[in-house]
Amino acid sequence: MPQVKTQLVAEAGDVEVAAPNRRREDVIRVAVLQALGRPPELIRVSVLPLWGDKFRVNVWATGSNGAAIPDSYFVTADQDGTIRQSEPPVQKRY
């Protein structure tokens, strides 16, 4: 059976044990919100690692029909989480 590498994040109250890439994902999340602004009824911003330095960033907010993703980006970020490229470009909307 092939071995599968997984990243686990366990939270218990104020204690958090995170995978090494968690910090980079947090930096990306903050950078997107700073550039975009805070959408009304924001639920969360998910940063999904894809491969190498590529990530999918989805901004979740409450819409007229429940939860929706009004903003979504395919980003390239360096090891520190600095966004080097985004498609579409992250622009101030809120």
N, C-alpha and C positions, 0 to 999 in steps of 0.2 A: 504494500500500500504506500503511495507517495506521501511524503511529509508536506504539510501545508503550513506556511507561516501565517500567523494571525496577529493582529494588534488588538489588545484588550484594554478597555478603560473601565475600571471599577470605581464606583463612587459610594461612599458611606458617610452621609452627613457632610461635615466640612473636610473630610479626609478624601483625597483623590490620588489614585495610583494611575499614572498615565504612560502610554507608549512614548518612545522618544520623539516621534514626529508630531505629537500633540502640540508642542510649543509652536512649531512652524505653522500648523493649521490655525492656531489661535491668532498668530500675527497676521495671517492672510484674512481671517474673519474680521479683525479690527480694521485693517486697511480698506477692505471693501466697504464696510459701514461708514468709515470716515469719508471716503470719496463719494459714496452714493447718498449719504444722509440716512436718517432713520425713518423707514416707512411707517405710516400710521398702522396701528394694530400689528406690529412686528411680533412674530412668534419665535423665530430662530433663524440663524444663518448656518447652514450646513456646509462644511468643507470636506469634500470627498476626494481622497487621494486616488489618482488613476494609475499612472505609471511615471517613473522617473520624477521629473519636476513639474508634472501636469496635474491640475486639480479641477474639479467641478465645484463651483460655489453656487448654492441655491439660497435665495432669500425667501423665507416663508412668512406669509402674513395672512391675517384673516380677511377674506373677501366676502362678497355678497352671498356666495354659495359655500362658505366654510373656508378651510385652509387652502391657500393657493401659493404659487411661486410666481410673483410678479416680476422678479429679476433673477436671471441665471447667467453665469459667466464660466467660460473655459479659460483658466488662468495658468500661466507659467510663473513659478516662483523659485528663487534661489534657496540655498540651504538655511538662510536666516528667516525666510518667509516673505522677503521683499518681492512684490509682484513686478515681474519684468515685462509681461505682456498679458493682455486680456482680450477676449473676443466674446461679445462685443466689448468695446472699451467701457470701463466703469466711469460714469459721468454723474454729476450731482443731479438728483431727481427730487429729493425731499428736503 
